[in-house]
Amino acid sequence: MSSRTLFALGTLFLALAGAGAQVAFAQTQPQPARLQAAGSEIVFTTRQMGVPVEGRFGKFSAQVALDPRKPETGRVGMTIDTASARFGSAELDAEVPKPIWLHAAGFPQATFQSSRIQAAGPGRFEVAGQLTIKGATRDLVVPVQLAPAGNNQVATGSFAIKRLDFKVGEAEWADTSLLANDVIVRFKLVLAGLPPA
């Protein structure tokens, strides 16, 4: 067998091995779930002069690919339309998109992108990643509980952020005696096509 033939066979073998590795890698990646708008929500709560104030985002999307049996292979992404924030008060709703608050014109989306997912008990996971709001990015670890609901899986959880880390509420509203710095975010995501926990 000539050296040229050996070289050709070696090249073919390497190509096939590489293709096989790519197929194997693709097979280990979980398929993305589909977010169901009905029943899904993102709610946030803060305190104004000690009084709880609750709002919610009306428009958001989620990209969730997770095999609960192999969470380390998963990934989670969230995109939130900042202009969709609502408090249920016409006056407050008109204020939130302004530059002093979420600056929806300049920063139309807030995002979260996972960097690591690990199991934290039966049906529970810790999702580490980066949250970006108003151009500022902070590391975050989000606890998530996954539970079946009919043919779907429901992911729930909550976490706390500091609004001033993201320049939300500037100028006189930076005074935390008027508006608390802590904001609690709660979420419920109804997901179709996610394997059971």
C-alpha positions as CSV (number, residue, x, y, z in Angstrom):
1,M,0.0,0.0,0.0
2,S,1.5,3.3,-1.0
3,S,2.2,6.1,1.4
4,R,-0.3,8.3,-0.5
5,T,-3.0,5.7,0.0
6,L,-2.1,5.4,3.7
7,F,-2.3,9.2,4.0
8,A,-5.7,9.3,2.3
9,L,-7.0,6.6,4.6
10,G,-5.7,8.4,7.7
11,T,-7.3,11.6,6.6
12,L,-10.6,9.8,6.0
13,F,-10.4,8.1,9.4
14,L,-9.7,11.4,11.2
15,A,-12.6,13.1,9.3
16,L,-15.0,10.3,10.3
17,A,-13.8,10.3,13.9
18,G,-14.3,14.1,14.0
19,A,-17.8,13.8,12.6
20,G,-18.6,11.0,15.1
21,A,-17.4,13.2,17.9
22,Q,-19.6,16.1,16.7
23,V,-22.6,13.8,16.5
24,A,-21.9,12.5,20.0
25,F,-21.5,16.0,21.3
26,A,-24.8,17.1,19.7
27,Q,-26.6,14.1,21.3
28,T,-25.4,15.1,24.7
29,Q,-27.0,18.5,24.4
30,P,-30.6,18.7,25.7
31,Q,-33.2,19.9,23.4
32,P,-34.7,23.4,24.1
33,A,-38.0,23.6,25.9
34,R,-40.8,25.9,24.8
35,L,-41.9,28.6,27.2
36,Q,-45.7,28.7,27.6
37,A,-46.9,32.3,28.1
38,A,-50.1,31.1,30.0
39,G,-49.1,30.7,33.6
40,S,-45.6,32.1,33.3
41,E,-44.7,35.3,35.1
42,I,-41.8,37.5,36.4
43,V,-42.7,39.6,39.4
44,F,-40.5,42.0,41.4
45,T,-41.1,43.6,44.8
46,T,-39.4,46.5,46.5
47,R,-40.3,48.9,49.3
48,Q,-41.1,52.6,49.1
49,M,-40.8,54.3,52.5
50,G,-41.3,50.8,54.0
51,V,-44.4,50.0,52.0
52,P,-44.2,47.0,49.6
53,V,-44.6,47.8,46.0
54,E,-45.0,45.0,43.4
55,G,-44.6,45.1,39.7
56,R,-44.3,42.6,36.9
57,F,-42.9,42.3,33.4
58,G,-45.5,41.6,30.7
59,K,-43.2,40.5,27.9
60,F,-40.2,38.1,28.2
61,S,-38.8,35.0,26.6
62,A,-36.8,32.1,27.9
63,Q,-34.3,29.7,26.2
64,V,-34.1,26.7,28.4
65,A,-32.3,23.5,27.4
66,L,-32.0,21.2,30.4
67,D,-31.9,17.5,31.1
68,P,-32.6,17.3,34.9
69,R,-30.5,14.1,35.0
70,K,-27.5,15.9,33.5
71,P,-27.9,19.5,34.5
72,E,-24.3,20.4,33.8
73,T,-25.0,20.0,30.1
74,G,-27.9,22.5,30.2
75,R,-28.1,26.2,29.5
76,V,-30.6,28.9,30.3
77,G,-31.1,32.3,28.7
78,M,-33.7,35.0,29.5
79,T,-34.6,38.2,27.7
80,I,-37.0,40.7,29.3
81,D,-38.6,43.7,27.5
82,T,-37.9,46.5,30.0
83,A,-40.7,48.7,28.6
84,S,-43.2,46.0,29.6
85,A,-42.7,46.7,33.4
86,R,-46.1,47.4,35.0
87,F,-47.2,48.3,38.5
88,G,-50.9,48.6,37.8
89,S,-50.8,52.4,38.3
90,A,-50.8,54.7,35.2
91,E,-48.5,57.2,36.9
92,L,-45.9,54.6,37.9
93,D,-46.2,52.7,34.6
94,A,-45.4,56.0,32.8
95,E,-42.3,56.6,35.0
96,V,-40.6,53.2,34.8
97,P,-39.4,53.4,31.1
98,K,-37.7,56.8,31.7
99,P,-33.9,57.1,31.8
100,I,-33.8,57.6,35.6
101,W,-35.3,54.1,36.0
102,L,-35.0,51.3,33.4
103,H,-34.3,53.6,30.4
104,A,-36.2,51.4,28.0
105,A,-35.3,53.5,24.9
106,G,-31.6,53.1,25.5
107,F,-31.7,49.6,27.0
108,P,-34.8,47.8,25.7
109,Q,-33.8,44.4,27.1
110,A,-32.6,43.0,30.3
111,T,-30.9,39.6,30.0
112,F,-29.7,36.6,32.0
113,Q,-27.3,34.0,30.5
114,S,-26.3,30.9,32.5
115,S,-22.7,29.9,32.8
116,R,-23.2,26.8,35.0
117,I,-26.1,24.6,36.2
118,Q,-25.7,22.1,39.0
119,A,-28.1,19.9,41.0
120,A,-29.0,21.0,44.5
121,G,-31.4,18.2,45.5
122,P,-34.4,16.4,44.1
123,G,-36.0,18.7,41.5
124,R,-33.8,21.6,42.7
125,F,-30.9,23.3,40.8
126,E,-28.6,26.2,41.1
127,V,-28.2,28.3,38.0
128,A,-25.2,30.6,37.9
129,G,-24.8,33.3,35.3
130,Q,-24.8,36.9,34.5
131,L,-27.7,39.4,34.8
132,T,-27.5,42.5,32.6
133,I,-29.9,45.5,33.3
134,K,-29.4,49.0,31.9
135,G,-26.0,48.1,30.6
136,A,-24.6,46.9,33.9
137,T,-23.8,43.2,34.4
138,R,-23.5,41.3,37.7
139,D,-22.9,37.7,38.6
140,L,-25.9,35.9,40.0
141,V,-26.8,32.4,41.4
142,V,-30.5,31.6,41.0
143,P,-32.1,28.7,42.9
144,V,-34.6,26.9,40.8
145,Q,-37.3,24.3,41.7
146,L,-38.6,22.1,38.9
147,A,-42.0,20.3,39.3
148,P,-44.3,18.6,36.8
149,A,-47.7,20.2,35.9
150,G,-49.6,18.0,33.5
151,N,-47.6,17.6,30.3
152,N,-45.3,20.5,31.3
153,Q,-42.6,21.3,33.8
154,V,-42.8,24.4,35.9
155,A,-39.6,26.2,37.0
156,T,-40.0,28.5,40.0
157,G,-37.6,30.5,42.2
158,S,-36.7,33.9,43.6
159,F,-33.6,35.9,44.1
160,A,-32.5,39.3,45.4
161,I,-30.7,42.1,43.6
162,K,-29.5,45.6,44.5
163,R,-31.2,48.1,42.2
164,L,-28.4,50.6,42.5
165,D,-25.9,48.0,41.1
166,F,-27.9,48.5,37.9
167,K,-28.4,52.3,38.2
168,V,-32.2,51.8,38.6
169,G,-33.6,54.8,40.4
170,E,-30.9,57.5,40.0
171,A,-30.7,61.1,41.3
172,E,-33.0,61.7,44.3
173,W,-34.2,58.1,44.0
174,A,-30.7,56.8,44.9
175,D,-31.8,57.6,48.5
176,T,-32.6,54.2,49.9
177,S,-34.6,55.7,52.8
178,L,-37.1,56.6,50.1
179,L,-36.9,53.5,48.0
180,A,-35.2,50.3,49.2
181,N,-32.1,49.1,47.4
182,D,-33.2,45.5,47.7
183,V,-35.5,44.1,45.0
184,I,-36.9,40.6,45.2
185,V,-37.5,38.9,41.9
186,R,-39.8,35.9,41.7
187,F,-40.4,33.8,38.5
188,K,-42.6,31.0,37.3
189,L,-41.8,29.5,33.9
190,V,-44.2,26.9,32.4
191,L,-42.0,24.8,30.0
192,A,-43.2,22.3,27.4
193,G,-40.8,19.6,26.1
194,L,-38.6,19.5,29.2
195,P,-37.7,16.1,30.5
196,P,-39.1,15.2,33.9
197,A,-36.9,15.9,37.0
